[in-house]
Amino acid sequence: MKFSIIIPCYNEEKNLSILISNILELQKKYDLEYILVENGSKDNSKEYFKQNVEGKYQNLKVVYVEKNQGYGYGVCQGLKAASGKYIGWIHADMQIPPQRLGEFFDYINNYKGDKKLFLKGLRKNRSLMDYFFTYGQSIFNSVLFSKILFDVGAIPVLFEKSLITNLDLVPNDFSMELYFYNEAKKQNFLCKRFKVILLNRKKGASSWNTGFRSKIKQSIRIFKDSVKIKRGEKVL
């Protein structure tokens, strides 16, 4: 298997049928598996997976997390089940259509260089408030780690599997994006960014992004997590 894509799903029951129909088309063109992580949802996502997904599609695995322990934790459970040479992830909310992964796959298939690759999205079509928080976090992390680290939370993400050295150190929350991005820079991977247009959700609601106060709270947590990552501490 060449590519493994993890899709953590938390309370995404309303999006699941749309998600499945959108990801299958890429498998006709690429050597690709999906690992869908039912990340301890409180809705009926688990039942949906059991009845409509599990064992019904080729090269599509379902991993179940009994109790949600964070976004990063869910992604890591998917990474453990991945068999591809290149692994990565995308969100289940359909704000970035899965078809955009094709550009990432094509870049890898046509790459002739000798450096290992780390590919990451660069989000566009966002609100001024989102840009404000992203720039603030980017400046903070770039100074803290002495590297240019911009739009850290952007997806999709795809990289050569050798980047992973110890999953036990990967943060359980959203700061896992920073952890892998920083590791790629440390290990001298070629970091390539692709512009992705962020769309509005068609169904469901964000589990954390509910307004200005939630962004403040999330930013403070990420700042604290960044310091822990810098110290080599595990983020729970």
C-alpha positions in Angstrom: 0.0 0.0 0.0 1.4 3.4 -0.9 -1.0 5.9 0.8 -2.9 5.6 4.1 -5.3 8.4 5.0 -6.7 8.6 8.5 -10.1 10.3 9.0 -11.0 10.9 12.7 -14.8 11.1 13.1 -16.3 12.7 16.3 -20.0 13.3 16.3 -20.1 13.3 12.5 -23.1 11.0 12.0 -24.8 13.5 9.7 -21.7 13.7 7.5 -20.7 10.1 7.2 -22.7 9.0 4.2 -21.5 12.1 2.3 -17.9 11.4 3.4 -17.9 7.8 2.3 -19.3 8.6 -1.1 -16.6 11.2 -1.6 -13.6 9.3 -0.6 -14.2 6.1 -2.6 -13.6 7.7 -6.0 -9.9 8.3 -5.3 -9.3 4.6 -4.8 -9.9 4.0 -8.5 -6.8 6.0 -9.3 -4.4 5.6 -6.4 -3.0 2.8 -4.3 -4.9 4.0 -1.3 -6.4 2.8 2.0 -8.6 4.8 4.4 -8.7 4.3 8.2 -11.9 5.8 9.6 -11.6 6.4 13.4 -14.9 6.4 15.3 -13.4 8.7 18.0 -15.7 8.0 20.9 -18.7 9.9 19.5 -21.8 10.6 21.6 -24.2 10.4 18.6 -25.0 7.3 16.6 -21.8 7.3 14.6 -20.7 3.9 16.0 -24.0 2.3 15.0 -23.7 3.8 11.5 -20.2 2.4 11.0 -21.2 -1.1 12.3 -24.3 -1.2 10.0 -23.1 0.6 6.8 -19.3 0.7 6.6 -17.4 -2.0 8.5 -16.4 -4.8 6.2 -18.3 -3.4 3.2 -15.6 -1.7 1.3 -12.1 -2.8 0.1 -9.1 -1.0 1.7 -11.3 0.8 4.2 -10.7 0.1 7.8 -12.7 1.2 10.8 -11.0 1.8 14.2 -13.2 2.3 17.3 -12.2 4.4 20.3 -14.5 3.7 23.2 -14.0 7.0 25.0 -12.9 10.2 23.3 -9.5 11.3 24.5 -8.9 14.0 21.9 -8.3 14.6 18.2 -4.6 13.6 18.3 -5.4 10.5 20.3 -7.9 9.4 17.6 -5.5 10.1 14.8 -2.8 8.0 16.5 -5.1 5.0 16.8 -5.5 5.3 13.0 -1.8 5.6 12.5 -1.3 2.3 14.3 -3.5 0.6 11.7 -1.9 2.3 8.7 0.1 0.2 6.3 1.1 2.8 3.7 4.5 4.2 2.9 3.0 7.6 3.1 0.5 8.4 5.8 -1.6 11.4 6.7 -5.0 12.6 7.7 -8.0 14.8 6.8 -11.1 15.9 8.7 -14.5 14.3 8.4 -16.4 17.6 8.3 -16.1 18.0 4.4 -14.8 21.6 4.7 -12.0 20.5 2.6 -13.2 18.0 0.0 -11.3 14.7 0.1 -10.7 15.0 -3.7 -8.1 17.6 -2.9 -5.9 14.7 -1.7 -5.3 13.9 -5.4 -3.0 16.9 -5.7 -0.9 15.5 -2.8 -0.8 12.0 -4.2 0.2 13.3 -7.7 3.0 15.4 -6.2 4.5 12.4 -4.4 4.1 10.1 -7.5 5.9 12.7 -9.7 8.6 13.7 -7.2 12.2 13.1 -8.3 14.1 14.6 -5.4 16.0 12.8 -2.7 14.5 14.5 0.4 11.7 12.9 2.4 8.4 14.7 2.0 6.0 16.4 4.4 3.0 17.9 2.6 0.5 20.1 4.3 -2.4 22.3 3.4 -2.5 26.1 3.6 -6.0 27.4 4.4 -7.7 30.1 2.4 -11.2 31.6 2.4 -11.2 32.1 6.2 -12.7 34.8 8.4 -10.5 37.8 9.6 -10.9 36.4 13.1 -9.5 33.0 12.0 -6.6 34.7 10.3 -5.9 36.8 13.4 -5.6 33.7 15.6 -3.6 31.8 13.0 -1.1 34.6 12.6 -0.7 34.9 16.4 -0.1 31.2 16.9 2.3 31.2 13.9 4.4 34.0 15.3 4.5 32.4 18.8 5.5 29.0 17.5 8.0 30.3 15.1 9.8 32.1 17.8 9.5 29.3 20.3 10.9 26.6 18.0 13.2 28.9 16.0 11.6 27.7 12.8 9.1 29.1 10.4 5.8 27.4 11.4 2.8 28.9 9.7 -0.9 27.8 9.7 0.0 24.9 11.9 -3.5 23.5 12.1 -4.0 23.2 8.3 -4.9 19.9 6.7 -4.6 17.7 4.7 -1.3 16.3 6.0 0.7 13.6 4.2 4.2 12.4 4.9 6.6 9.5 4.6 6.0 7.1 7.4 9.6 7.2 8.6 8.8 10.6 10.2 7.1 8.7 13.1 9.6 7.6 15.7 7.5 7.3 18.8 3.7 7.6 18.8 3.7 7.6 22.6 5.0 11.2 22.5 2.3 12.5 20.1 -0.1 14.9 21.8 -3.7 13.8 22.4 -5.2 17.1 21.3 -5.0 19.4 18.3 -1.4 20.3 19.1 -0.4 17.0 17.4 -0.4 19.1 14.2 2.4 21.2 15.7 4.2 18.1 16.9 4.4 16.5 13.4 5.1 19.8 11.6 8.0 20.6 13.9 9.3 17.0 13.7 9.4 17.3 9.9 11.4 20.5 10.1 13.8 18.9 12.7 14.3 15.8 10.5 15.0 18.0 7.4 12.0 16.8 5.4 11.0 18.8 2.4 7.9 20.7 3.6 5.6 21.6 0.8 2.4 23.6 1.3 -0.7 23.4 -0.9 -3.4 26.1 -0.9 -6.8 24.7 0.1 -10.1 26.6 0.1 -12.1 26.1 3.3 -15.8 25.5 2.6 -18.7 25.9 5.0 -20.0 22.8 6.7 -23.1 21.3 5.0 -24.1 19.2 8.0 -23.3 18.8 11.7 -21.4 21.3 13.9 -17.9 21.8 15.2 -17.2 20.1 18.5 -15.1 23.1 19.7 -15.3 26.1 17.3 -18.4 27.8 18.6 -17.3 31.5 18.6 -14.8 34.0 19.8 -14.6 32.7 23.4 -14.0 29.1 22.2 -11.1 30.4 20.0 -9.6 32.3 22.9 -9.8 29.1 25.1 -8.3 26.9 22.3 -5.5 29.4 21.6 -4.5 29.5 25.3 -4.4 25.7 25.4 -2.3 25.5 22.2 0.2 28.1 23.6 0.6 26.0 26.8 0.8 22.8 24.7 3.5 24.3 22.5 5.7 24.9 25.5 5.2 21.3 26.6 6.2 20.0 23.2 9.2 22.2 23.3 10.2 20.7 26.6 9.6 17.2 25.3 6.6 16.6 27.5 3.6 14.5 26.6 0.4 16.6 26.0 -2.7 14.8 27.3 
